[in-house]
């Protein structure tokens, strides 16, 4: 098991005078380089699978479209040459009815109901809400990692 020191902990808040994180101890730098290289290699592997994943999703939608009238609680087997595909019954999804919302409003009261209510962006009068009449926007979403290849140094001609 590899043990990581606290400098790899994203919650660590220590900052140097320049506002950047302090440099890792001597041995840890090599470990970080190995982790970055492994991440970059896996990123390349995943990129190679993306066309297959997209094709898989297109074929999935195509097969599902063959049975538009299939009852929600019914499954069906689709025969192939070397394999069959089972289309399952739909998953059960629970939601609160309009009558249930009215009961919850009476049970909780206006303030608590509004605090617990969830409004989907697609239901807004203007889903993009450029004027921010209904929404607020903060940079609190996830961070993303993008692999950037280093330019190889030009080798001298022999």
Secondary structure, DSSP 8 states (H G I E B T S, - for coil): -----GGG-TT-----TTSS-----HHHHHHHHHHHHHHHHHHHHHHHHHHHHHHHHHHHHHHHHTTTT--TT--EEEE-SS-EEEE----------HHHHHHHHHHH-HHHHHHH----GGGSSSTT-TT-SS----S-S-----------------
